[in-house]
Structure formats: C-alpha cells, structure tokens
C-alpha cells in the first residue's frame, strides 16, 4: 500500500525569496555544507533563518508582568 502524505494548503511553500552572497560568504557556506554533509542548502537556510526568528520572538516575549509592545509572529495586527 502506497502511503501518501497530506500537506495542508497553508503550509505549502509558494513564496520565493532571493538571497545574494558575496564570494567569501558563498565559499564559507559551501565549506560548511560540505563539512557537515548538508545536501539541501535551501532547507538548511530556511531552517536556520526560521530558528533565528523564532528565538528572537521567544527572547522578546513579554513576561508575566510586562505589557506586549512588540508585534509577535502570532499577532493578527497588520
């Protein structure tokens, strides 16, 4: 029996992001990916960027006694 994976429509990646690197940055990325056997650079960059963003949101999340002043990932204000 073939197993199919269901992906929710809102989780599909439809938006493209372009990233420019200078020669030294690209060489460093290539060396890193080679050293740590990273095959999919796109997935690696996406995960690395999202981890940094989520960590920043987590660090800035208001404590129990603070009022929220910074919009978060989950706020609905636009």
N, CA, C and O atoms as a DFTB+ gen file, in Angstrom:
312 C
 N C O
     1  1       0.841      -1.181       0.000
     2  2       0.000       0.000       0.000
     3  2       0.890       1.250       0.000
     4  3       1.765       1.412       0.851
     5  1       0.646       2.098      -0.950
     6  2       1.439       3.316      -1.058
     7  2       0.889       4.366      -0.094
     8  3      -0.313       4.627      -0.042
     9  1       1.779       4.936       0.638
    10  2       1.374       5.915       1.640
    11  2       1.542       7.321       1.071
    12  3       2.609       7.674       0.569
    13  1       0.497       8.104       1.154
    14  2       0.579       9.481       0.666
    15  2       0.577      10.433       1.841
    16  3      -0.122      10.230       2.834
    17  1       1.373      11.470       1.706
    18  2       1.457      12.477       2.758
    19  2       0.511      13.615       2.434
    20  3       0.464      14.104       1.305
    21  1      -0.230      14.023       3.427
    22  2      -1.164      15.126       3.263
    23  2      -0.515      16.406       3.752
    24  3      -0.044      16.486       4.887
    25  1      -0.495      17.392       2.897
    26  2       0.032      18.697       3.296
    27  2      -1.105      19.703       3.252
    28  3      -1.828      19.808       2.261
    29  1      -1.245      20.431       4.332
    30  2      -2.275      21.463       4.369
    31  2      -1.925      22.560       3.372
    32  3      -0.754      22.873       3.159
    33  1      -2.940      23.128       2.776
    34  2      -2.747      24.142       1.747
    35  2      -1.944      25.338       2.276
    36  3      -1.109      25.892       1.561
    37  1      -2.193      25.727       3.504
    38  2      -1.495      26.905       4.030
    39  2      -0.036      26.625       4.410
    40  3       0.695      27.562       4.729
    41  1       0.399      25.382       4.386
    42  2       1.788      25.056       4.685
    43  2       2.639      24.883       3.427
    44  3       3.858      24.740       3.519
    45  1       2.007      24.895       2.263
    46  2       2.763      24.763       1.024
    47  2       3.594      26.012       0.798
    48  3       3.132      27.130       1.022
    49  1       4.807      25.812       0.357
    50  2       5.707      26.938       0.100
    51  2       5.423      27.493      -1.289
    52  3       5.696      26.848      -2.301
    53  1       4.870      28.698      -1.316
    54  2       4.503      29.331      -2.577
    55  2       5.279      30.622      -2.818
    56  3       5.241      31.175      -3.917
    57  1       5.971      31.095      -1.807
    58  2       6.660      32.384      -1.888
    59  2       8.157      32.172      -2.071
    60  3       8.786      31.385      -1.364
    61  1       8.704      32.890      -3.030
    62  2      10.130      32.776      -3.338
    63  2      10.897      33.920      -2.690
    64  3      10.432      35.059      -2.658
    65  1      12.063      33.603      -2.180
    66  2      12.943      34.593      -1.567
    67  2      14.314      34.435      -2.209
    68  3      14.843      33.329      -2.313
    69  1      14.870      35.538      -2.628
    70  2      16.183      35.513      -3.258
    71  2      17.219      36.028      -2.268
    72  3      16.950      36.954      -1.503
    73  1      18.392      35.429      -2.285
    74  2      19.445      35.780      -1.341
    75  2      20.730      35.989      -2.119
    76  3      21.136      35.145      -2.918
    77  1      21.362      37.123      -1.874
    78  2      22.625      37.432      -2.542
    79  2      23.769      37.281      -1.538
    80  3      23.674      37.752      -0.405
    81  1      24.847      36.622      -1.960
    82  2      26.033      36.450      -1.133
    83  2      27.251      36.935      -1.912
    84  3      27.299      36.839      -3.138
    85  1      28.224      37.452      -1.185
    86  2      29.474      37.771      -1.873
    87  2      30.290      36.479      -1.989
    88  3      29.874      35.434      -1.490
    89  1      31.448      36.555      -2.644
    90  2      32.248      35.352      -2.893
    91  2      32.701      34.672      -1.607
    92  3      32.678      33.445      -1.505
    93  1      33.110      35.469      -0.629
    94  2      33.580      34.896       0.647
    95  2      32.449      34.221       1.413
    96  3      32.641      33.151       1.990
    97  1      31.268      34.844       1.420
    98  2      30.115      34.247       2.101
    99  2      29.717      32.930       1.440
   100  3      29.439      31.944       2.123
   101  1      29.692      32.920       0.113
   102  2      29.335      31.701      -0.609
   103  2      30.350      30.597      -0.349
   104  3      29.977      29.440      -0.153
   105  1      31.629      30.951      -0.348
   106  2      32.670      29.957      -0.079
   107  2      32.511      29.391       1.331
   108  3      32.642      28.183       1.534
   109  1      32.231      30.251       2.297
   110  2      32.025      29.799       3.680
   111  2      30.816      28.867       3.763
   112  3      30.869      27.841       4.442
   113  1      29.741      29.217       3.084
   114  2      28.543      28.364       3.072
   115  2      28.849      27.020       2.424
   116  3      28.436      25.978       2.931
   117  1      29.571      27.039       1.305
   118  2      29.929      25.791       0.625
   119  2      30.809      24.903       1.503
   120  3      30.602      23.691       1.569
   121  1      31.784      25.501       2.172
   122  2      32.660      24.733       3.065
   123  2      31.849      24.137       4.213
   124  3      32.016      22.967       4.555
   125  1      30.973      24.944       4.804
   126  2      30.133      24.473       5.917
   127  2      29.263      23.299       5.476
   128  3      29.201      22.271       6.150
   129  1      28.594      23.466       4.337
   130  2      27.701      22.406       3.840
   131  2      28.485      21.143       3.505
   132  3      28.005      20.035       3.744
   133  1      29.664      21.297       2.963
   134  2      30.500      20.143       2.648
   135  2      30.974      19.446       3.922
   136  3      30.918      18.221       4.030
   137  1      31.439      20.238       4.880
   138  2      31.965      19.684       6.128
   139  2      30.889      18.931       6.915
   140  3      31.158      17.879       7.495
   141  1      29.678      19.473       6.931
   142  2      28.606      18.858       7.725
   143  2      27.621      18.064       6.874
   144  3      26.527      17.722       7.325
   145  1      28.025      17.776       5.639
   146  2      27.253      16.922       4.719
   147  2      25.814      17.388       4.548
   148  3      24.878      16.592       4.621
   149  1      25.651      18.674       4.323
   150  2      24.334      19.250       4.083
   151  2      24.084      19.204       2.584
   152  3      24.784      19.855       1.809
   153  1      23.087      18.436       2.181
   154  2      22.793      18.252       0.759
   155  2      21.850      19.329       0.231
   156  3      21.984      19.773      -0.909
   157  1      20.909      19.741       1.051
   158  2      19.873      20.671       0.607
   159  2      20.120      22.045       1.251
   160  3      19.709      22.286       2.386
   161  1      20.785      22.929       0.527
   162  2      21.113      24.253       1.072
   163  2      19.858      25.079       1.321
   164  3      19.797      25.845       2.283
   165  1      18.867      24.927       0.465
   166  2      17.628      25.679       0.626
   167  2      16.957      25.334       1.956
   168  3      16.546      26.225       2.699
   169  1      16.851      24.061       2.244
   170  2      16.255      23.617       3.508
   171  2      17.090      24.092       4.692
   172  3      16.543      24.548       5.697
   173  1      18.402      23.988       4.578
   174  2      19.298      24.426       5.651
   175  2      19.134      25.918       5.936
   176  3      19.015      26.323       7.093
   177  1      19.127      26.735       4.878
   178  2      18.984      28.186       5.063
   179  2      17.615      28.527       5.635
   180  3      17.508      29.365       6.531
   181  1      16.569      27.886       5.125
   182  2      15.213      28.137       5.623
   183  2      15.118      27.813       7.112
   184  3      14.595      28.612       7.889
   185  1      15.622      26.645       7.512
   186  2      15.560      26.247       8.923
   187  2      16.394      27.174       9.799
   188  3      15.970      27.539      10.896
   189  1      17.574      27.557       9.322
   190  2      18.454      28.432      10.094
   191  2      17.829      29.803      10.301
   192  3      17.866      30.348      11.403
   193  1      17.258      30.355       9.244
   194  2      16.603      31.666       9.335
   195  2      15.402      31.600      10.271
   196  3      15.240      32.468      11.128
   197  1      14.563      30.586      10.118
   198  2      13.366      30.486      10.959
   199  2      13.725      30.233      12.425
   200  3      13.040      30.737      13.315
   201  1      14.775      29.470      12.689
   202  2      15.213      29.266      14.084
   203  2      15.643      30.587      14.704
   204  3      15.315      30.869      15.857
   205  1      16.373      31.397      13.948
   206  2      16.820      32.696      14.457
   207  2      15.628      33.613      14.727
   208  3      15.597      34.307      15.743
   209  1      14.657      33.618      13.832
   210  2      13.474      34.464      14.003
   211  2      12.665      34.022      15.214
   212  3      12.274      34.850      16.038
   213  1      12.415      32.729      15.325
   214  2      11.612      32.217      16.444
   215  2      12.335      32.439      17.767
   216  3      11.698      32.760      18.770
   217  1      13.660      32.272      17.783
   218  2      14.424      32.529      19.007
   219  2      14.313      33.994      19.410
   220  3      14.141      34.300      20.590
   221  1      14.408      34.898      18.444
   222  2      14.295      36.326      18.740
   223  2      12.912      36.649      19.306
   224  3      12.795      37.382      20.288
   225  1      11.853      36.092      18.676
   226  2      10.494      36.291      19.200
   227  2      10.377      35.744      20.611
   228  3       9.758      36.367      21.473
   229  1      10.971      34.577      20.852
   230  2      10.911      33.964      22.172
   231  2      11.650      34.814      23.204
   232  3      11.174      34.991      24.325
   233  1      12.819      35.341      22.818
   234  2      13.588      36.194      23.727
   235  2      12.855      37.486      24.063
   236  3      12.965      37.996      25.178
   237  1      12.115      38.011      23.107
   238  2      11.416      39.283      23.304
   239  2       9.993      39.108      23.828
   240  3       9.286      40.092      24.047
   241  1       9.572      37.858      24.031
   242  2       8.208      37.615      24.501
   243  2       8.033      38.235      25.874
   244  3       8.876      38.051      26.751
   245  1       6.942      38.968      26.069
   246  2       6.761      39.645      27.362
   247  2       6.613      38.656      28.514
   248  3       6.046      37.574      28.362
   249  1       7.134      39.056      29.656
   250  2       6.996      38.206      30.835
   251  2       5.587      38.378      31.406
   252  3       4.761      39.102      30.851
   253  1       5.341      37.721      32.484
   254  2       4.019      37.749      33.108
   255  2       3.581      39.163      33.472
   256  3       2.387      39.461      33.443
   257  1       4.530      40.046      33.817
   258  2       4.175      41.373      34.311
   259  2       4.323      42.472      33.285
   260  3       3.991      43.624      33.567
   261  1       4.811      42.149      32.105
   262  2       5.016      43.164      31.079
   263  2       3.840      43.233      30.119
   264  3       3.163      42.238      29.860
   265  1       3.617      44.417      29.606
   266  2       2.598      44.598      28.572
   267  2       3.240      44.367      27.205
   268  3       4.358      44.827      26.973
   269  1       2.556      43.661      26.290
   270  2       3.153      43.449      24.968
   271  2       3.232      44.759      24.178
   272  3       2.224      45.444      24.004
   273  1       4.417      45.098      23.707
   274  2       4.601      46.312      22.914
   275  2       5.117      45.986      21.513
   276  3       5.014      46.806      20.600
   277  1       5.665      44.801      21.352
   278  2       6.247      44.403      20.072
   279  2       5.328      43.379      19.416
   280  3       4.938      42.403      20.057
   281  1       4.973      43.587      18.139
   282  2       4.156      42.573      17.471
   283  2       4.910      41.252      17.386
   284  3       6.118      41.236      17.150
   285  1       4.208      40.159      17.576
   286  2       4.832      38.846      17.545
   287  2       4.395      38.093      16.302
   288  3       3.558      38.561      15.531
   289  1       4.970      36.934      16.128
   290  2       4.655      36.070      14.991
   291  2       3.171      35.746      14.947
   292  3       2.608      35.552      13.870
   293  1       2.534      35.687      16.113
   294  2       1.152      35.248      16.183
   295  2       0.137      36.377      16.336
   296  3      -1.059      36.114      16.457
   297  1       0.588      37.613      16.331
   298  2      -0.363      38.711      16.442
   299  2      -1.084      38.897      15.111
   300  3      -0.506      38.662      14.050
   301  1      -2.326      39.313      15.167
   302  2      -3.137      39.443      13.954
   303  2      -3.148      40.854      13.392
   304  3      -3.744      41.090      12.342
   305  1      -2.506      41.791      14.063
   306  2      -2.468      43.171      13.572
   307  2      -1.592      43.255      12.334
   308  3      -0.537      42.625      12.273
   309  1      -2.022      44.028      11.352
   310  2      -1.244      44.196      10.121
   311  2      -0.991      45.630       9.839
   312  3      -0.350      45.960       8.841
